[in-house]
Amino acid sequence: MPETDPLVIFTPSGKRGRFPAGTPVLTAARQLGVDLDSVCGGRGICSKCQITPSYGEFPKHGVTVQDGALSDWNAVEQRYDDKRGLTKGRRLGCQATVQSDIVIDVPPESQVHRQVVRKRAEVRDITMNPSTRLYYVEVEEPDMHDPSGDLERLIKALRKDWDLPELEADLAVLRSLQPTLRKGEWKVTCAVHLGDDMFSPRIMHVWPGFYDGSIYGLAVDLGSTTIAAHLCDLQSGDVVASSGVMNPQIRFGEDLMSRVSYSMMNPGGDEEMTRAVRDGMNALFVQIASEAGIDRNLIVDAVFVCNPVMHHLFLGIDPFELGQAPFALTTSEALSMRAMELDLNLHPSARVYILPCIAGHVGADAAAVALSEAPNKSEDLVLVVDVGTNAEILLGNTEKVLACSSPTGPAFEGAQISSGQRAAPGAIEHVEIDPVTKEPRFRVIGSDLWSDDPGFAESIKDSGVTGICGSGIIEIIAEMRLAGIVDGPGLIGAPEQTGTDRCFLDGRTYAYKVWEDEKTGNIISVSNPDIRAIQMAKAALYSGARLLMDKFGVDKVDRVVLAGAFGAHISPKHAMVLGMIPDCPLENVTSAGNAAGTGARIALLNTQARSEIEATVHAIHKIETAIEPRFQEHFVNASNIPNSVEPFPILNSVVTLPMINFNTGGDSGSGGGRRRRRRG
């Protein structure tokens, strides 16, 4: 361009170039490769190309921007401003033309690959690069002198206006194409899947005229106990609805191996479980679309993460081989397919992407956690624990990443606990026990008050106190240990040993009463079998982490990340008192929320991340706990609260754990408590 042509500088990219006066800002942006969005192709319809011109002295750029550097506000911009409102100072990039030197800011929401800013700063923002996008085009009408099909002319228009590659179209598109083109008077909006390793780029849907709505995708975490889904706007990246349901496969067994056993022992059992989980999925999708107020046919993409057994059962593959060594997967690679192949009731052409599995017992959910938390990019040594029915554990830094799974069972989620329940209004979630009086106080889901606060009874009148959820059972057992109500081996003491009549005889051992409803007489308590169930679960979790530390050649980690929906509610101090996680400064124990779900969202909204995690998974080294001799040794040690061998010096600098043993009378009283057999 001649040196006399106006200089156009875009921020924040810093890209610059000279363009003849009268050049639309959108055209200049495209020629410079600036990330400025547009669906309508510069026709002033979509308003996605909003820009903010800047005026005045810019020594950094060596320019002075005068008034009139852009063309005057025009009728198209006024129409949009009247209809929807344009932020003060903003212009439409397709309407404003360059008149003289100008500095133009592209706001985040106008960028094609905009970042979705997340509330939690410790997790990377998501760069928008979805698999499916909307494109508006004007198609040549049919001509007897130049015969060609409507589809061919549509593809030609998309290639000309948007530089898209040669496209294909599904049969569903062909069936509706001609009436749609004519209804839109040869102007249409297309949803185009941009292609992947499995599918060539193709037109997925066509709307008459300019389609002013959006298209959506689902990020789904298919867990053993629950199925959680996030419905995301594929244009903005916003989560428009989130919901979850119990996995209907629970009726075939609470843990994964019991489901594998069901499949082995019942001909057609795997097909039965596949139908159940797909039906559950479709019910969830109906629910989440209803909550968001959208048509399910607008959901064009979905990403799934799941453990290996759920992966196979969801795909309709018999999990038989996963039930026995060497725990071989049918495939560990990422999969891309049509939603209709999985009987999912979404858009007829919707695509499904399933993240790769790491190994036989470390699945796509662990891969999603690795994508979300990026231990391979950590300068310090980080332990990432995805707490669930089957815990996935990652340990690593920029040097290497190790992974394993640990069968914790459903105890952490309230199952197998006498007063346990799912997290719901009325469930006890936080507990404190006075170490002198041994009296508990607690908070329940649905109320901000503690049980000894004035107004507590009124605040829970609708829900009552109904049970103890997972975070509550961890806190209450840890508090019982701190208060001298339960000893290191996990035995609840007698009233005379503990100094409280809240301990009462329950069969051959004692239980601790947390709450008694004065009206009904219902008691919420913690029994010794409850403690035993939590001991087994936490020992499995700790042993897996400790085994990875052995393999890494370390005795401590720099930080711990608790992932999983349940992990978000765990108190780090109580988790460490219980011995769930290795000794670590409490301020270095953080929650990542549902990291597997976050990883699924990243893969949904940024297709580049799919390639990234596929490469990362190949570099992760899997440790199989079932064949590691030290796992059992760690498990036995970790059965104590917190541990019979590990010293936990950092924890002991923060809390004082009573040195008691109720099995032999201990040092806390008359020794009149009931004895029980020692564990082998």
C-alpha positions as CSV (number, residue, x, y, z in Angstrom):
1,M,0.0,0.0,0.0
2,P,1.3,3.6,-0.7
3,E,2.9,5.3,2.3
4,T,0.2,8.0,2.0
5,D,-2.6,5.5,2.7
6,P,-4.0,5.7,6.3
7,L,-2.3,3.5,8.9
8,V,-4.6,1.2,10.8
9,I,-3.3,-0.3,14.1
10,F,-5.3,-3.0,15.9
11,T,-5.0,-3.6,19.6
12,P,-4.5,-5.7,21.6
13,S,-2.8,-7.8,18.8
14,G,-0.6,-4.9,17.7
15,K,-1.1,-5.8,14.0
16,R,-0.9,-2.8,11.6
17,G,-1.1,-2.0,8.0
18,R,-1.9,0.8,5.5
19,F,-5.2,0.7,3.6
20,P,-6.9,3.0,1.1
21,A,-9.4,5.5,2.5
22,G,-12.8,3.9,2.4
23,T,-11.7,0.4,3.4
24,P,-14.1,-1.2,5.9
25,V,-12.4,-1.9,9.2
26,L,-13.6,-5.6,9.0
27,T,-11.8,-5.9,5.6
28,A,-8.6,-4.4,7.1
29,A,-8.8,-6.8,10.0
30,R,-9.2,-9.8,7.8
31,Q,-6.3,-8.9,5.5
32,L,-4.1,-8.5,8.6
33,G,-5.3,-11.7,10.2
34,V,-6.8,-9.8,13.2
35,D,-9.1,-11.9,15.3
36,L,-12.4,-10.0,14.6
37,D,-15.6,-12.0,14.5
38,S,-18.4,-11.9,12.0
39,V,-21.2,-14.3,11.1
40,C,-22.9,-12.2,8.4
41,G,-19.8,-11.5,6.3
42,G,-19.9,-7.8,6.6
43,R,-23.6,-7.2,5.8
44,G,-24.4,-5.3,9.0
45,I,-26.7,-8.0,10.4
46,C,-24.9,-9.9,13.1
47,S,-23.1,-7.0,15.0
48,K,-20.4,-9.4,16.1
49,C,-17.7,-7.2,14.6
50,Q,-18.0,-4.4,17.1
51,I,-14.8,-2.3,17.6
52,T,-13.8,0.7,19.7
53,P,-11.8,3.4,17.8
54,S,-9.4,5.5,19.9
55,Y,-8.5,9.1,19.3
56,G,-5.6,11.4,20.4
57,E,-1.9,11.0,20.7
58,F,-0.3,7.5,20.7
59,P,3.5,7.9,21.1
60,K,3.8,4.2,21.5
61,H,2.4,3.6,18.0
62,G,3.8,6.9,16.6
63,V,0.5,8.2,15.4
64,T,-2.0,10.9,16.2
65,V,-5.6,10.0,15.6
66,Q,-7.9,12.9,14.5
67,D,-11.6,13.2,14.7
68,G,-13.1,11.8,11.5
69,A,-10.5,9.0,11.3
70,L,-13.5,6.7,10.6
71,S,-16.5,7.3,8.4
72,D,-19.6,8.8,10.0
73,W,-22.1,6.8,12.0
74,N,-24.5,5.3,9.4
75,A,-28.1,4.1,9.1
76,V,-27.2,0.4,9.7
77,E,-25.4,1.2,12.9
78,Q,-28.3,3.4,14.0
79,R,-30.8,0.6,13.3
80,Y,-28.8,-1.8,15.4
81,D,-28.4,0.7,18.2
82,D,-32.2,1.4,18.2
83,K,-33.0,-2.3,18.2
84,R,-30.4,-3.7,20.7
85,G,-28.3,-0.9,21.9
86,L,-24.6,-0.4,21.0
87,T,-22.1,0.3,23.9
88,K,-21.1,4.0,23.8
89,G,-18.0,4.5,21.7
90,R,-18.5,1.3,19.8
91,R,-18.8,1.0,16.0
92,L,-19.6,-1.9,13.7
93,G,-16.4,-3.0,11.9
94,C,-18.2,-3.9,8.7
95,Q,-19.8,-0.4,8.5
96,A,-17.1,2.0,9.7
97,T,-14.5,2.7,7.0
98,V,-11.0,4.0,7.4
99,Q,-10.5,7.7,6.5
100,S,-7.1,8.5,8.2
101,D,-4.7,7.0,10.6
102,I,-6.6,5.1,13.3
103,V,-6.0,2.9,16.4
104,I,-8.8,0.3,16.8
105,D,-9.4,-1.9,19.8
106,V,-11.0,-5.3,19.3
107,P,-12.9,-6.0,22.6
108,P,-12.8,-9.6,23.9
109,E,-16.4,-10.4,23.0
110,S,-15.7,-9.4,19.3
111,Q,-12.7,-11.8,19.0
112,V,-13.3,-15.1,17.1
113,H,-11.0,-16.9,19.5
114,R,-12.1,-15.0,22.6
115,Q,-11.3,-16.3,26.0
116,V,-14.1,-17.4,28.3
117,V,-13.1,-15.8,31.6
118,R,-13.7,-18.3,34.4
119,K,-14.4,-17.4,38.0
120,R,-11.6,-19.4,39.4
121,A,-8.3,-17.7,38.6
122,E,-6.1,-20.8,39.1
123,V,-7.6,-22.5,36.0
124,R,-6.6,-21.3,32.6
125,D,-9.2,-19.3,30.6
126,I,-10.7,-21.2,27.6
127,T,-9.8,-19.9,24.2
128,M,-12.9,-20.1,21.9
129,N,-12.3,-22.4,18.9
130,P,-15.4,-24.6,18.6
131,S,-15.9,-27.3,16.1
132,T,-19.0,-25.8,14.7
133,R,-19.7,-22.2,13.7
134,L,-22.4,-20.1,12.0
135,Y,-22.0,-18.5,8.6
136,Y,-24.4,-16.2,6.8
137,V,-24.3,-16.3,2.9
138,E,-26.2,-15.1,-0.1
139,V,-26.6,-17.8,-2.7
140,E,-26.9,-17.4,-6.5
141,E,-30.3,-18.3,-7.7
142,P,-30.7,-21.3,-10.1
143,D,-30.2,-20.4,-13.8
144,M,-31.3,-22.6,-16.7
145,H,-28.3,-21.4,-18.7
146,D,-25.9,-22.5,-16.0
147,P,-27.4,-25.6,-14.4
148,S,-26.1,-26.7,-11.0
149,G,-27.7,-28.0,-7.8
150,D,-28.7,-25.8,-4.9
151,L,-26.2,-27.5,-2.6
152,E,-23.4,-26.9,-5.0
153,R,-24.2,-23.2,-5.2
154,L,-24.5,-22.9,-1.4
155,I,-21.1,-24.6,-1.0
156,K,-19.7,-22.2,-3.7
157,A,-21.0,-19.2,-1.7
158,L,-19.6,-20.4,1.6
159,R,-16.2,-20.9,-0.1
160,K,-16.2,-17.5,-1.7
161,D,-17.4,-15.5,1.3
162,W,-15.7,-17.4,4.1
163,D,-12.8,-19.3,2.4
164,L,-14.2,-22.6,3.7
165,P,-12.9,-25.8,2.2
166,E,-15.0,-28.1,0.0
167,L,-18.0,-29.1,2.2
168,E,-20.3,-32.0,2.4
169,A,-23.8,-32.2,3.8
170,D,-25.8,-34.8,5.7
171,L,-29.0,-36.2,4.2
172,A,-31.1,-34.3,6.7
173,V,-29.7,-31.0,5.3
174,L,-30.5,-32.1,1.7
175,R,-34.1,-32.9,2.6
176,S,-34.8,-29.4,3.9
177,L,-32.4,-27.4,1.7
178,Q,-34.6,-26.3,-1.2
179,P,-37.5,-25.0,0.8
180,T,-35.1,-23.3,3.2
181,L,-33.3,-21.4,0.4
182,R,-36.5,-20.3,-1.1
183,K,-38.0,-19.2,2.2
184,G,-34.9,-17.1,2.9
185,E,-35.0,-15.7,-0.6
186,W,-31.6,-17.2,-1.2
187,K,-30.1,-15.8,2.0
188,V,-29.4,-18.4,4.6
189,T,-27.3,-19.1,7.8
190,C,-25.4,-22.3,8.0
191,A,-24.0,-24.2,10.9
192,V,-20.8,-25.8,9.6
193,H,-18.7,-28.4,11.4
194,L,-15.2,-27.6,10.5
195,G,-14.0,-31.2,10.4
196,D,-11.7,-33.4,12.4
197,D,-9.7,-36.6,12.0
198,M,-12.9,-38.6,11.6
199,F,-15.2,-36.2,9.7
200,S,-14.6,-33.9,6.7
201,P,-16.0,-30.4,7.0
202,R,-19.8,-30.4,6.5
203,I,-22.9,-28.4,6.6
204,M,-25.0,-29.5,9.6
205,H,-28.0,-27.2,9.5
206,V,-29.4,-24.4,7.3
207,W,-31.8,-21.6,8.5
208,P,-33.6,-19.2,6.2
209,G,-32.3,-15.7,6.3
210,F,-30.1,-14.5,9.1
211,Y,-30.3,-16.7,12.1
212,D,-30.0,-14.5,15.1
213,G,-29.8,-17.3,17.7
214,S,-27.0,-19.5,18.8
215,I,-25.9,-23.2,18.7
216,Y,-24.9,-25.2,21.7
217,G,-22.7,-28.0,22.9
218,L,-22.7,-30.3,25.9
219,A,-19.8,-31.1,28.2
220,V,-20.7,-34.3,30.0
221,D,-18.9,-36.0,32.9
222,L,-20.3,-39.6,32.9
223,G,-19.4,-40.8,36.4
224,S,-20.1,-44.1,38.1
225,T,-22.6,-42.5,40.5
226,T,-23.7,-39.3,38.8
227,I,-23.9,-37.9,35.3
228,A,-23.2,-34.1,35.2
229,A,-23.7,-32.0,32.1
230,H,-22.9,-28.4,31.2
231,L,-24.8,-26.8,28.3
232,C,-22.5,-24.3,26.6
233,D,-23.2,-21.6,24.0
234,L,-20.8,-22.3,21.2
235,Q,-20.5,-18.7,20.2
236,S,-20.0,-17.0,23.5
237,G,-18.6,-19.9,25.5
238,D,-21.1,-19.2,28.3
239,V,-22.5,-22.1,30.4
240,V,-26.2,-21.5,30.0
241,A,-27.3,-24.4,32.1
242,S,-25.8,-27.2,34.3
243,S,-27.6,-30.2,35.6
244,G,-27.0,-33.7,36.9
245,V,-28.8,-37.0,37.5
246,M,-28.0,-40.2,39.3
247,N,-26.4,-42.8,36.9
248,P,-29.3,-45.3,36.4
249,Q,-26.7,-48.1,36.3
250,I,-26.4,-47.9,40.1
251,R,-29.1,-50.5,40.3
252,F,-26.7,-53.0,38.7
253,G,-24.0,-52.2,41.3
254,E,-22.6,-49.2,43.2
255,D,-19.0,-49.7,42.1
256,L,-17.5,-50.5,38.7
257,M,-16.4,-54.0,39.4
258,S,-19.8,-55.0,40.5
259,R,-21.1,-53.8,37.1
260,V,-18.4,-55.7,35.3
261,S,-19.5,-58.8,37.4
262,Y,-23.1,-58.2,36.4
263,S,-22.1,-58.2,32.8
264,M,-20.1,-61.4,33.2
265,M,-22.9,-63.2,35.1
266,N,-25.9,-62.1,33.1
267,P,-26.1,-62.7,29.4
268,G,-26.9,-59.4,27.7
269,G,-26.2,-57.6,31.0
270,D,-23.8,-55.2,29.2
271,E,-26.5,-54.3,26.7
272,E,-28.9,-53.7,29.5
273,M,-26.5,-51.3,31.2
274,T,-25.8,-49.5,28.0
275,R,-29.5,-48.9,27.4
276,A,-29.9,-47.7,31.0
277,V,-27.1,-45.1,30.8
278,R,-28.1,-43.8,27.4
279,D,-31.7,-43.4,28.6
280,G,-30.4,-41.6,31.6
281,M,-28.4,-39.3,29.3
282,N,-31.4,-38.5,27.1
283,A,-33.5,-37.7,30.2
284,L,-30.8,-35.4,31.4
285,F,-30.5,-33.7,28.0
286,V,-34.3,-33.0,27.9
287,Q,-34.0,-31.6,31.4
288,I,-31.1,-29.3,30.7
289,A,-32.5,-28.0,27.4
290,S,-35.8,-27.3,29.2
291,E,-33.9,-25.4,31.9
292,A,-32.1,-23.3,29.3
293,G,-35.3,-22.8,27.3
294,I,-33.7,-24.0,24.1
295,D,-34.7,-26.6,21.5
296,R,-32.6,-29.8,21.8
297,N,-32.1,-29.7,18.0
298,L,-29.8,-26.7,18.6
299,I,-27.3,-29.0,20.4
300,V,-24.8,-29.8,17.7
301,D,-21.7,-31.0,19.6
302,A,-21.0,-33.0,22.7
303,V,-17.8,-34.0,24.6
304,F,-17.8,-36.9,27.0
305,V,-15.4,-37.9,29.7
306,C,-15.7,-41.1,31.7
307,N,-13.8,-43.9,33.4
308,P,-12.9,-46.9,31.3
309,V,-15.8,-49.1,32.5
310,M,-18.3,-46.3,31.8
311,H,-16.6,-45.6,28.5
312,H,-17.1,-49.2,27.3
313,L,-20.7,-49.5,28.6
314,F,-21.7,-46.1,27.1
315,L,-20.2,-47.2,23.7
316,G,-22.0,-50.5,23.9
317,I,-18.7,-52.5,24.4
318,D,-18.7,-55.5,26.8
319,P,-16.3,-54.5,29.7
320,F,-15.3,-58.1,30.3
321,E,-11.6,-57.6,29.7
322,L,-11.5,-54.6,32.1
323,G,-12.5,-57.0,34.9
324,Q,-9.3,-59.0,34.8
325,A,-5.6,-58.5,34.4
326,P,-4.1,-57.0,32.3
327,F,-7.2,-54.7,32.1
328,A,-7.1,-54.2,28.4
329,L,-9.1,-51.4,26.8
330,T,-10.8,-52.0,23.5
331,T,-9.3,-48.7,22.5
332,S,-7.6,-45.9,24.4
333,E,-7.7,-43.4,21.5
334,A,-10.0,-40.4,21.4
335,L,-13.2,-41.1,19.5
336,S,-15.3,-38.9,17.2
337,M,-18.7,-40.1,16.0
338,R,-22.3,-39.1,15.3
339,A,-24.6,-38.7,18.3
340,M,-27.2,-40.9,16.6
341,E,-24.7,-43.8,16.7
342,L,-25.1,-43.6,20.5
343,D,-28.9,-43.2,20.4
344,L,-28.5,-39.7,21.8
345,N,-31.5,-37.4,21.1
346,L,-29.7,-34.2,20.0
347,H,-29.5,-32.5,16.6
348,P,-29.7,-35.2,13.8
349,S,-26.2,-34.4,12.7
350,A,-24.7,-33.7,16.1
351,R,-21.1,-34.8,16.7
352,V,-19.7,-36.5,19.8
353,Y,-16.1,-36.4,20.9
354,I,-14.9,-38.7,23.7
355,L,-11.5,-37.9,25.2
356,P,-8.8,-40.6,25.2
357,C,-8.3,-43.0,28.1
358,I,-4.9,-43.2,29.8
359,A,-5.0,-46.9,30.6
360,G,-7.3,-49.8,31.7
361,H,-8.3,-48.2,35.0
362,V,-7.5,-44.6,34.3
363,G,-10.0,-43.2,31.9
364,A,-11.0,-40.2,29.8
365,D,-12.1,-38.4,33.1
366,A,-8.5,-38.5,34.3
367,A,-7.4,-37.1,30.8
368,A,-10.0,-34.3,31.3
369,V,-8.5,-33.5,34.7
370,A,-5.1,-33.4,33.2
371,L,-6.3,-31.0,30.5
372,S,-8.0,-28.8,33.1
373,E,-5.2,-28.8,35.8
374,A,-2.2,-29.3,33.5
375,P,0.2,-31.0,35.9
376,N,2.6,-31.4,33.0
377,K,3.0,-27.6,32.9
378,S,3.5,-27.2,36.7
379,E,6.9,-26.0,37.9
380,D,6.3,-27.5,41.3
381,L,5.3,-31.1,42.2
382,V,1.5,-31.2,42.2
383,L,-0.7,-34.1,43.3
384,V,-4.2,-33.9,41.6
385,V,-6.8,-36.2,43.2
386,D,-10.2,-36.6,41.5
387,V,-12.3,-37.9,44.4
388,G,-15.1,-40.2,43.4
389,T,-16.3,-43.8,43.5
390,N,-13.2,-44.6,41.6
391,A,-10.5,-42.0,42.4
392,E,-8.1,-40.9,39.6
393,I,-4.7,-39.6,40.8
394,L,-2.1,-37.6,38.9
395,L,1.3,-36.6,40.2
396,G,3.7,-34.6,38.1
397,N,5.4,-31.5,37.0
398,T,7.2,-30.4,33.8
399,E,9.5,-33.3,34.1
400,K,6.9,-36.1,34.0
401,V,3.4,-37.1,35.0
402,L,2.4,-40.4,36.6
403,A,-1.2,-41.6,37.0
404,C,-3.1,-44.3,38.8
405,S,-6.7,-45.1,39.9
406,S,-7.8,-46.3,43.3
407,P,-11.1,-48.0,44.0
408,T,-12.4,-45.9,46.9
409,G,-16.0,-47.0,46.6
410,P,-19.1,-44.8,47.2
411,A,-18.5,-44.1,50.9
412,F,-17.2,-40.6,50.3
413,E,-20.5,-39.8,48.6
414,G,-22.7,-40.9,51.5
415,A,-23.3,-44.5,50.5
416,Q,-22.5,-47.4,52.9
417,I,-22.9,-44.9,55.8
418,S,-25.7,-45.5,58.2
419,S,-26.9,-41.9,58.3
420,G,-25.3,-41.1,54.9
421,Q,-27.0,-39.4,52.0
422,R,-26.4,-37.4,48.8
423,A,-25.7,-33.7,49.1
424,A,-29.2,-32.1,49.4
425,P,-31.0,-29.7,51.7
426,G,-31.0,-31.0,55.2
427,A,-27.7,-32.9,54.9
428,I,-25.0,-32.2,57.5
429,E,-22.0,-30.8,55.6
430,H,-19.8,-29.1,58.2
431,V,-19.1,-30.2,61.8
432,E,-17.2,-29.0,64.8
433,I,-16.8,-31.0,68.1
434,D,-15.8,-29.3,71.3
435,P,-12.7,-31.3,72.5
436,V,-13.7,-30.7,76.2
437,T,-17.4,-31.1,76.3
438,K,-17.5,-33.5,73.2
439,E,-20.6,-31.6,72.1
440,P,-21.1,-31.2,68.3
441,R,-22.3,-28.2,66.3
442,F,-23.0,-28.5,62.6
443,R,-24.3,-26.8,59.5
444,V,-26.7,-28.3,57.0
445,I,-27.1,-27.7,53.3
446,G,-29.7,-25.0,52.8
447,S,-28.9,-23.0,56.0
448,D,-26.0,-20.6,56.8
449,L,-26.5,-21.0,60.6
450,W,-24.8,-23.4,62.9
451,S,-26.9,-25.8,64.9
452,D,-26.3,-23.9,68.1
453,D,-27.1,-20.5,66.6
454,P,-30.4,-18.7,67.4
455,G,-32.8,-19.3,64.6
456,F,-31.3,-22.5,63.4
457,A,-34.5,-24.5,64.0
458,E,-36.5,-21.9,62.0
459,S,-34.0,-21.9,59.2
460,I,-34.3,-25.7,58.6
461,K,-38.1,-26.0,59.1
462,D,-38.6,-27.0,55.5
463,S,-35.8,-29.5,55.2
464,G,-35.1,-30.7,58.7
465,V,-31.8,-32.5,59.5
466,T,-31.9,-35.5,57.2
467,G,-28.5,-37.2,57.3
468,I,-24.8,-36.7,56.6
469,C,-23.3,-36.0,53.2
470,G,-19.8,-36.9,52.0
471,S,-18.0,-33.7,53.2
472,G,-19.9,-34.0,56.5
473,I,-18.8,-37.6,57.2
474,I,-15.1,-36.6,56.6
475,E,-15.3,-33.6,58.9
476,I,-17.2,-35.5,61.6
477,I,-14.8,-38.4,61.8
478,A,-11.8,-36.1,61.7
479,E,-13.4,-34.0,64.5
480,M,-14.1,-37.2,66.5
481,R,-10.4,-38.1,66.2
482,L,-9.3,-34.6,67.3
483,A,-11.8,-34.7,70.2
484,G,-10.6,-38.1,71.5
485,I,-13.9,-39.8,70.6
486,V,-12.3,-42.2,68.1
487,D,-8.7,-43.6,68.3
488,G,-6.1,-44.0,65.7
489,P,-7.1,-47.5,64.7
490,G,-10.7,-46.2,64.2
491,L,-12.5,-47.5,67.3
492,I,-15.2,-45.3,69.0
493,G,-14.7,-45.3,72.8
494,A,-17.2,-46.1,75.5
495,P,-18.9,-43.2,77.4
496,E,-16.4,-43.6,80.3
497,Q,-13.5,-43.6,77.9
498,T,-14.5,-40.6,75.9
499,G,-16.2,-38.6,78.7
500,T,-19.5,-38.2,76.9
501,D,-22.8,-40.1,76.9
502,R,-23.2,-39.3,73.3
503,C,-21.3,-42.5,72.7
504,F,-23.8,-45.4,73.0
505,L,-23.6,-49.1,72.5
506,D,-24.5,-50.1,69.0
507,G,-24.2,-53.9,68.6
508,R,-20.7,-55.0,69.6
509,T,-19.2,-51.5,69.3
510,Y,-20.1,-47.9,70.0
511,A,-21.6,-45.1,68.0
512,Y,-21.6,-41.4,68.4
513,K,-24.9,-39.4,68.4
514,V,-24.7,-36.2,66.4
515,W,-28.4,-35.2,66.4
516,E,-31.7,-36.4,67.8
517,D,-35.0,-35.0,66.5
518,E,-37.1,-34.2,69.6
519,K,-40.4,-34.7,67.7
520,T,-39.7,-38.0,65.9
521,G,-36.9,-39.4,68.0
522,N,-34.9,-40.0,64.9
523,I,-31.2,-40.2,65.6
524,I,-28.3,-39.3,63.2
525,S,-25.2,-41.0,64.4
526,V,-21.8,-42.2,63.3
527,S,-21.1,-45.9,63.9
528,N,-18.0,-48.0,63.9
529,P,-19.0,-49.7,60.6
530,D,-19.3,-46.1,59.1
531,I,-15.8,-45.3,60.3
532,R,-14.6,-48.6,58.8
533,A,-16.1,-47.8,55.4
534,I,-14.4,-44.3,55.4
535,Q,-11.1,-45.8,56.6
536,M,-11.2,-48.3,53.6
537,A,-12.0,-45.5,51.2
538,K,-9.4,-43.1,52.4
539,A,-6.8,-45.8,52.7
540,A,-7.3,-46.6,49.0
541,L,-7.0,-43.0,48.1
542,Y,-3.9,-42.3,50.2
543,S,-2.2,-45.5,49.0
544,G,-2.6,-44.6,45.4
545,A,-1.1,-41.2,46.0
546,R,1.8,-42.6,48.1
547,L,2.5,-45.2,45.4
548,L,2.9,-42.5,42.8
549,M,5.3,-40.6,45.2
550,D,7.4,-43.8,45.5
551,K,7.6,-44.1,41.8
552,F,8.5,-40.4,41.5
553,G,11.2,-40.9,44.2
554,V,9.8,-38.3,46.6
555,D,8.4,-38.3,50.2
556,K,6.5,-35.1,49.9
557,V,4.6,-33.0,47.4
558,D,4.5,-29.2,47.0
559,R,0.8,-28.9,46.6
560,V,-2.4,-30.9,46.4
561,V,-5.4,-30.2,44.2
562,L,-8.7,-31.8,45.2
563,A,-10.8,-32.3,42.1
564,G,-14.3,-33.6,41.6
565,A,-17.7,-32.1,42.5
566,F,-17.2,-33.7,46.0
567,G,-13.6,-32.5,46.3
568,A,-14.8,-28.9,46.1
569,H,-16.5,-29.3,49.5
570,I,-13.7,-31.1,51.4
571,S,-12.0,-29.2,54.2
572,P,-8.2,-29.6,53.7
573,K,-7.5,-29.8,57.4
574,H,-10.1,-32.5,58.0
575,A,-8.9,-34.5,54.9
576,M,-5.4,-34.5,56.3
577,V,-6.5,-35.4,59.8
578,L,-8.3,-38.3,58.3
579,G,-5.2,-39.2,56.3
580,M,-6.9,-39.0,52.9
581,I,-4.0,-37.0,51.4
582,P,-0.3,-36.7,52.0
583,D,1.2,-34.2,54.6
584,C,1.3,-30.8,52.9
585,P,1.0,-27.1,54.0
586,L,-2.8,-26.6,54.3
587,E,-2.6,-23.4,52.3
588,N,-1.2,-25.5,49.4
589,V,-4.3,-27.7,49.4
590,T,-6.8,-26.3,47.0
591,S,-10.0,-27.3,45.3
592,A,-10.5,-27.5,41.5
593,G,-14.2,-28.2,41.6
594,N,-15.4,-30.6,38.9
595,A,-12.1,-30.6,37.0
596,A,-13.2,-33.5,34.7
597,G,-16.2,-31.4,33.7
598,T,-14.0,-28.4,33.2
599,G,-11.7,-30.4,31.0
600,A,-14.7,-31.5,29.0
601,R,-15.7,-27.9,28.6
602,I,-12.3,-26.9,27.4
603,A,-12.3,-29.7,24.8
604,L,-15.9,-28.7,23.7
605,L,-15.1,-25.0,23.3
606,N,-11.5,-25.3,21.9
607,T,-10.9,-28.1,19.4
608,Q,-7.1,-27.3,19.6
609,A,-7.3,-28.6,23.2
610,R,-8.4,-32.0,21.8
611,S,-5.1,-32.4,20.0
612,E,-3.3,-31.2,23.0
613,I,-4.8,-33.7,25.4
614,E,-4.3,-36.6,22.9
615,A,-0.6,-35.8,22.9
616,T,-0.5,-35.3,26.7
617,V,-2.1,-38.7,27.4
618,H,0.5,-40.5,25.4
619,A,3.2,-39.0,27.6
620,I,1.5,-39.9,31.0
621,H,3.0,-43.0,32.6
622,K,0.3,-45.3,34.2
623,I,0.9,-47.2,37.4
624,E,-1.3,-50.2,38.0
625,T,-2.0,-50.4,41.7
626,A,-3.4,-53.9,41.5
627,I,0.1,-55.4,40.7
628,E,2.2,-53.1,42.9
629,P,3.4,-54.9,46.1
630,R,3.8,-51.7,48.1
631,F,0.2,-50.7,47.5
632,Q,-1.0,-53.2,50.1
633,E,1.6,-52.1,52.6
634,H,0.6,-48.4,52.2
635,F,-3.1,-49.5,52.5
636,V,-2.5,-51.2,55.8
637,N,-0.6,-48.2,57.2
638,A,-3.2,-45.8,55.9
639,S,-6.1,-47.6,57.6
640,N,-5.1,-45.8,60.8
641,I,-6.3,-42.2,61.3
642,P,-4.3,-40.5,59.9
643,N,-1.6,-43.2,59.4
644,S,0.2,-45.8,61.5
645,V,3.7,-45.1,60.0
646,E,3.8,-41.7,58.2
647,P,4.6,-39.0,60.7
648,F,2.6,-36.0,59.2
649,P,4.9,-33.3,60.7
650,I,3.1,-30.4,59.0
651,L,-0.3,-31.6,60.2
652,N,1.0,-32.1,63.8
653,S,2.3,-28.6,63.8
654,V,-1.3,-27.4,63.3
655,V,-3.3,-29.8,65.4
656,T,-2.8,-32.1,68.3
657,L,-4.0,-35.7,67.9
658,P,-4.8,-37.5,71.2
659,M,-2.6,-40.6,71.8
660,I,-5.4,-43.1,72.6
661,N,-6.2,-46.7,71.9
662,F,-9.7,-47.8,73.0
663,N,-9.1,-51.4,72.0
664,T,-6.9,-52.0,75.0
665,G,-8.4,-49.5,77.4
666,G,-5.9,-46.8,76.4
667,D,-5.2,-43.9,78.7
668,S,-8.5,-42.3,78.7
669,G,-10.5,-43.9,81.5
670,S,-11.5,-47.1,83.1
671,G,-10.9,-49.3,80.1
672,G,-14.5,-50.6,80.3
673,G,-15.2,-50.3,76.6
674,R,-16.1,-53.4,74.6
675,R,-13.2,-55.2,73.0
676,R,-13.2,-56.2,69.3
677,R,-11.0,-58.5,67.3
678,R,-7.8,-57.0,66.0
679,R,-7.7,-56.5,62.3
680,G,-5.4,-58.7,60.3
